[in-house]
Amino acid sequence: MLQLSAANRSWVAFLGLSIGLGLATAPAALAQTNAPKYSNEFLNLGAGARSLGMGKTQVSLADDATAGYWNPAALTNMRTKYDGVLMHSELFSGVVKNDYAAFAMPLDEKSVVGVTLMRLGVDNIADTRALVNEYGYIQYDKITYFSVADYALQLSYARQLGPEGMSVGGSGKFIYRNVGSYANAYGFGVDVGLQYNHRGWRLGLMARDITTTFTAWSIDVDKFKANTAPGEEVPHNSTELTMPRLVLGVGRQFKLPAQFTALVAADLEATTDGQRNTLIENKVVSVNPRAGIEIGYRNLAFLRGGVGDYQKIVAIDQSQQWKGQYSLGAGVAFSGLRVDLALSRLAVEKLGATSQTNSLIVSLGYGLGSRTGGLPSIN
């Protein structure tokens, strides 16, 4: 019979408590607060060019500092003692800046901690409301600028459990959102994850916002009133609730001839904030499947591809078709340094149009030292 240590039993108890709290408090909180669809969606854009090049299929695959974001339990897969990742991407022709940084290190042979920072923002927005003075003249010195940005800090912990290849992890995330001097918000949530590696198979389960994530908005009502049209609703202080989502992932690495390898993965992401335009949908749960592949050569050079986020589009002629988000990526790794690029096609096209906006993602990673107990690689 399997015996768990005191530390392992504590982690199992923590997971059970977290899941229980999430299921118990969600209905009550929903009745008292606002639970909009796509709440705190900036937290779901992804992290790391490697993962984004593979269609965001990382719940079962992550093996570096990005695991703190994708699945904190996978932090135990790290092969190095210290690992850091930086990422920058620009969306909508550079209007929106997306920045990410992560660092992870072991506490002992079975435990790893990590920290993650994220920012999504639009900077230097021109406020031209006072551009024309009371005499009808333009005064350029009256133009002011402000920014709209979302920030998140995640603190993660992972530990290997009794069965070989089994790990559990959790993250506490702190959120700050700012809309110039008009409004700001503070929030907190918890993510938990499971990871299991067995005979080349990698399985992962990630529960985001498992206890539901609360974000409290503070609104400067007077500033909004000064610029709203007659009859327009003015927002007030409120609490926004982010409902839980579950991601189940499976992956496997294969040896190919001539020192090539193939890493394939698939994820199923289930959201609970209402019916979405996904391949599998109903009023309770919407499921979004994704798939990705990485071809490697001697663990030095990599080519990647991914597909997911399919949505049904109704064209001007009322015909319906499914449109997905495709991605490509490439990377190199040497002496602990990793350089990755990804090209992701955003699903923002107009009805009836055929063009899409491309997003270029660049990330740098560096691992230092070797760690016992990490995920073994296929050479």
C-alpha positions in Angstrom: 0.0 0.0 0.0 1.2 3.5 -0.9 2.5 5.5 2.1 2.6 9.3 2.0 5.0 11.4 4.1 3.7 14.2 6.4 4.6 16.8 3.8 2.9 14.9 1.0 -0.2 14.4 3.2 -0.3 18.2 3.8 -0.2 18.9 0.1 -3.0 16.4 -0.6 -5.0 18.1 2.1 -4.3 21.5 0.7 -5.5 20.4 -2.8 -8.7 18.9 -1.4 -9.4 22.0 0.6 -8.8 24.3 -2.4 -11.1 22.3 -4.7 -13.7 22.1 -2.0 -13.6 25.9 -1.4 -13.8 26.6 -5.1 -16.9 24.4 -5.5 -18.6 25.6 -2.4 -18.0 29.3 -2.7 -18.6 29.7 -6.4 -22.4 29.7 -6.3 -22.6 32.0 -3.3 -20.1 34.4 -4.7 -21.9 34.4 -8.1 -25.1 35.6 -6.4 -23.3 38.5 -4.7 -20.8 39.8 -7.3 -20.5 40.3 -11.0 -19.1 37.3 -12.9 -18.5 38.5 -16.5 -17.3 36.2 -19.2 -13.6 36.5 -20.0 -12.8 38.0 -16.6 -9.1 38.7 -16.2 -8.5 37.2 -19.6 -5.0 38.8 -19.8 -3.9 35.9 -17.6 -4.7 33.4 -20.3 -2.6 34.8 -23.2 0.2 32.4 -22.5 3.8 32.6 -21.6 7.0 31.7 -23.4 7.6 31.5 -27.2 8.2 27.8 -27.0 4.7 27.1 -25.7 3.0 29.7 -27.9 4.6 28.2 -30.9 3.1 24.9 -30.0 -0.4 26.2 -29.7 -0.3 26.7 -25.9 -0.1 22.9 -25.2 2.1 23.0 -22.1 0.1 21.7 -19.1 1.8 18.4 -19.5 5.1 19.5 -21.1 6.5 22.5 -19.2 10.0 21.8 -17.8 11.4 25.2 -17.1 10.5 28.4 -15.2 7.3 28.9 -17.4 5.8 25.9 -15.5 4.9 28.4 -12.7 2.3 29.8 -15.2 1.3 26.7 -17.2 1.2 24.1 -14.3 3.1 24.8 -11.1 3.4 21.0 -10.4 5.6 20.8 -13.5 8.3 22.9 -11.8 9.7 19.6 -10.6 10.5 18.7 -14.2 13.3 21.3 -14.2 16.7 19.9 -15.3 18.7 22.8 -14.0 19.1 24.3 -10.5 18.2 27.8 -11.5 16.1 28.8 -14.5 14.8 32.2 -15.8 12.7 33.2 -18.8 11.9 36.6 -20.3 9.3 37.2 -23.0 8.0 40.1 -25.0 5.3 40.3 -27.6 3.2 43.0 -29.3 -0.4 42.6 -30.3 -2.5 44.5 -32.8 0.4 46.0 -34.7 2.3 46.9 -31.6 -0.5 48.8 -29.8 -0.6 46.3 -27.0 2.6 45.3 -25.2 2.8 41.9 -23.4 5.7 41.3 -21.1 6.5 38.2 -19.0 9.3 37.2 -16.6 9.8 34.1 -14.5 12.4 32.5 -12.2 12.5 29.1 -10.5 14.9 27.2 -8.2 14.8 24.1 -6.0 14.4 24.1 -2.3 15.6 20.5 -2.1 15.6 17.4 -4.3 11.8 17.2 -4.3 10.6 20.8 -3.9 10.8 23.7 -6.3 9.7 27.3 -5.9 9.0 29.9 -8.7 8.0 33.5 -9.2 6.2 34.9 -12.2 5.5 38.5 -13.3 3.2 39.5 -16.1 2.1 42.9 -17.7 -0.3 43.6 -20.5 -0.8 47.3 -21.3 -1.4 50.1 -23.7 0.9 53.1 -23.0 0.8 56.7 -23.9 -2.8 57.0 -24.8 -3.5 60.6 -25.7 -6.3 62.4 -23.8 -7.4 65.2 -26.2 -10.6 66.3 -24.5 -9.1 69.6 -23.6 -7.4 70.1 -27.0 -9.9 72.8 -28.0 -10.3 75.6 -25.5 -13.4 77.7 -24.7 -12.6 80.1 -27.6 -12.4 77.3 -30.2 -8.6 77.4 -30.5 -6.4 74.3 -30.5 -3.9 74.1 -27.6 -1.5 71.2 -28.0 0.0 71.7 -24.6 -3.4 70.6 -23.1 -2.9 67.0 -24.4 -2.2 64.6 -21.6 -1.3 60.9 -21.7 -2.2 57.9 -19.6 -1.8 54.1 -19.6 -4.1 51.2 -19.2 -2.3 48.1 -17.9 -2.9 44.8 -16.1 -0.3 43.3 -13.8 0.0 39.9 -12.1 2.4 38.3 -9.6 2.5 34.6 -9.1 4.3 32.7 -6.3 4.5 29.0 -7.0 5.5 25.8 -5.1 5.8 22.3 -6.3 6.7 19.0 -4.7 7.2 15.4 -5.8 4.9 12.9 -4.2 5.0 9.2 -3.4 4.5 7.5 -6.8 7.5 8.0 -9.0 6.8 10.7 -11.5 4.0 12.3 -9.6 4.1 16.0 -8.5 1.7 18.5 -7.1 1.9 22.3 -7.1 0.1 25.5 -6.4 0.3 29.2 -7.1 -1.1 32.2 -5.4 -1.6 35.1 -7.8 -1.9 38.8 -7.0 -3.6 41.1 -9.6 -3.4 44.8 -10.1 -5.4 46.5 -12.9 -5.2 50.2 -13.8 -7.2 52.5 -16.1 -5.2 55.7 -15.8 -6.6 57.8 -13.0 -10.2 56.6 -13.7 -10.1 53.2 -12.0 -7.9 50.5 -10.5 -8.5 47.0 -9.1 -6.8 44.5 -6.8 -7.4 40.8 -6.9 -6.2 37.4 -5.5 -6.6 33.8 -6.7 -5.2 30.3 -6.4 -4.2 27.8 -9.0 -3.4 24.2 -8.4 -1.9 21.5 -10.6 -1.0 17.8 -10.9 1.8 16.3 -13.0 2.5 12.6 -13.7 5.3 11.2 -15.9 5.3 7.5 -16.7 7.2 5.6 -19.4 7.6 8.5 -21.7 4.0 9.7 -21.2 3.4 13.1 -19.6 0.1 13.9 -18.0 -1.0 17.2 -16.5 -4.1 18.7 -14.9 -4.3 22.4 -14.2 -7.1 24.1 -12.2 -7.0 27.9 -12.6 -8.9 30.1 -10.2 -9.9 27.0 -8.3 -11.3 29.0 -5.4 -12.6 31.7 -7.8 -10.5 34.9 -8.2 -11.9 38.1 -6.8 -11.0 41.4 -8.3 -12.3 44.5 -6.4 -12.6 47.6 -8.6 -12.4 51.2 -7.3 -13.9 53.7 -9.7 -13.5 57.5 -9.7 -17.2 58.2 -10.5 -16.8 62.0 -10.8 -14.2 61.6 -13.6 -16.5 59.2 -15.5 -19.5 61.5 -15.1 -17.6 64.4 -16.5 -17.1 62.6 -19.8 -20.2 60.4 -20.3 -23.0 61.0 -22.8 -26.5 61.7 -21.6 -28.1 58.5 -20.4 -24.9 56.6 -20.5 -24.4 54.3 -17.5 -21.6 55.3 -15.1 -19.6 52.4 -13.6 -19.4 52.1 -9.8 -17.2 50.2 -7.3 -17.8 46.5 -7.7 -16.2 43.0 -7.3 -15.5 41.0 -10.3 -15.4 37.2 -10.1 -13.3 34.9 -12.3 -14.8 31.5 -12.5 -12.6 28.3 -12.5 -11.2 26.6 -15.6 -9.7 23.2 -15.9 -7.0 22.2 -18.4 -6.2 18.5 -19.0 -3.0 17.8 -21.0 -1.2 14.8 -22.4 2.1 14.6 -24.2 4.7 12.1 -25.3 8.2 12.3 -26.8 9.4 9.9 -29.5 12.9 9.1 -30.9 13.3 9.6 -34.6 16.1 8.5 -36.9 19.3 10.6 -37.2 19.2 12.0 -33.6 15.8 13.7 -34.2 13.0 13.7 -31.6 9.3 14.5 -31.8 7.3 15.8 -28.9 3.5 15.8 -29.4 0.8 17.1 -27.0 -2.9 17.8 -26.8 -4.8 19.9 -24.2 -8.5 20.2 -23.4 -9.4 23.5 -21.7 -12.8 23.7 -20.0 -14.2 27.1 -18.9 -17.2 27.6 -16.6 -18.1 31.2 -17.1 -20.9 30.6 -19.6 -21.3 29.4 -23.1 -18.4 30.3 -25.5 -17.9 29.9 -29.2 -15.8 26.7 -29.0 -15.8 23.3 -30.7 -17.6 21.8 -27.6 -20.1 24.2 -25.9 -23.1 24.3 -23.7 -24.5 26.7 -21.1 -22.5 25.1 -18.3 -19.1 24.2 -19.7 -17.3 25.1 -23.0 -14.3 23.0 -24.1 -11.5 24.2 -26.3 -9.1 21.5 -27.7 -5.5 22.3 -28.8 -2.7 20.3 -30.2 1.0 21.0 -30.8 4.2 19.4 -32.0 8.0 20.0 -31.5 10.6 18.5 -33.7 14.1 18.6 -32.1 17.6 17.8 -33.3 20.1 16.7 -30.6 18.3 19.0 -28.1 19.9 21.9 -29.9 17.5 23.1 -32.6 13.7 22.9 -32.7 10.8 23.5 -35.0 7.3 23.8 -33.7 3.7 24.1 -34.7 0.3 24.3 -33.1 -3.5 24.6 -33.7 -6.4 25.5 -31.5 -9.0 28.1 -30.5 -11.5 27.1 -33.2 -14.5 29.4 -33.5 -17.5 29.3 -35.8 -17.6 32.4 -38.0 -20.7 33.6 -39.8 -19.7 35.4 -43.0 -21.7 38.2 -44.7 -23.4 35.7 -47.0 -24.6 33.9 -43.9 -22.4 30.9 -44.5 -20.7 29.3 -41.5 -17.2 28.1 -41.2 -14.8 27.1 -38.4 -11.7 29.3 -38.0 -8.7 28.3 -35.9 -5.6 30.0 -34.5 -2.5 28.5 -35.9 1.1 29.0 -34.7 4.6 28.3 -35.8 7.9 28.5 -33.8 11.6 27.8 -33.8 14.3 27.7 -31.1 17.9 27.0 -30.4 19.5 25.9 -27.1 23.2 25.8 -26.2 25.2 26.1 -23.0 22.1 26.7 -20.9 20.8 29.5 -23.1 17.5 29.2 -25.0 16.3 31.5 -27.7 12.8 31.0 -29.0 10.6 32.7 -31.6 6.9 32.1 -32.3 4.4 33.5 -34.8 0.8 33.3 -33.7 -2.2 34.1 -35.9 -4.8 36.0 -33.9 -8.4 35.3 -34.6 -9.5 39.0 -35.0 -10.5 39.0 -38.6 -13.6 40.8 -39.8 -16.6 38.9 -41.0 -16.1 37.8 -44.6 -12.4 38.7 -44.6 -9.5 36.3 -45.1 -6.6 38.2 -43.6 -5.5 37.9 -40.0 -3.1 39.8 -37.8 0.2 38.0 -37.0 1.8 38.3 -33.5 5.6 37.8 -33.1 6.7 36.5 -29.8 10.3 36.4 -28.6 11.6 34.8 -25.4 14.9 34.1 -23.8 15.6 31.4 -21.2 18.7 30.5 -19.3 19.3 27.5 -17.0 22.3 27.2 -14.7 23.6 24.1 -13.0 22.2 20.6 -13.1 19.5 19.2 -10.8 18.8 15.7 -9.7 15.2 14.6 -9.8 14.4 16.6 -13.0 12.7 15.2 -16.0 15.1 13.1 -18.1 15.5 14.1 -21.7 15.7 11.8 -24.8 19.0 12.1 -26.5 
